């Protein structure tokens, strides 16, 4: 367990700070809440000062702070998704390893320890933490269930539910783990096929999203005076804000069209 500093203990009294800590944990950040907040505030103030310096407008500084908040949230979400995707890729192998270890006559605790040592992160670090908690006196079923608080994974919830039921009523755990491993691998195979089928739609979304930004930057570089009025005039800023909102709305629409849950 990480030691909680006094500053973090005070910040975690706030509800949104507890939510932020959970999001950082799911994304795999090793930073404390206070450290992350300090980094974000530093970057937000720097972006706001740079925007005000360029445009001589306080409104642009406010927009820069809002944009930095949105980008930070998007970055955390992307990190979380990548971590979950990597966990899902590695988890079937971990289940197969547990099944083979149980067939070899090892205990479940030994199998969990083996996963923590042999499998790459994030699977390895989560199972290592579960094993360490078990060594400190927590029941193995409870320590495995606690992993659900550190990553959003439906497959992990299935696994911890299977372990909990097996500890209560017994049964052939190795066979259940093998079937769960096969199910996860089959779903991953279907997910890869869906990504191939939706590749054209995703590429269209990338092009449509990047084209206005590239055109704006190209015109700014080739003819810096061309867009000065648009940036410095209050009405021009409103036009830019509207354009950004429309771009985000279009990106969300395209994302929902090509997003297929499996």
Secondary structure, DSSP 8 states (H G I E B T S, - for coil): -----HHHHHHTTSHHHHHHHHHHHHHT----HHHHHHHHHHHHHHHHHHHHHHH--HHHHHHHHHHHHHHHHHHHHHHHHHHHHHHHHHHHHHHHHHHHHHHTT--HHHHHHHHHHHS-TTHHHHHHHHHHHHHTT--HHHHHHGGGGTS--HHHHHHHHHHHHHHHH---HHHHHHHHHHHHHHHHHHHHHHHHHTHHHHHHHHHHHHHHHHHHHHHHHH-TTTTHHHHHSHHHHHHHHHHHHHHHHHHHHHHHHH----
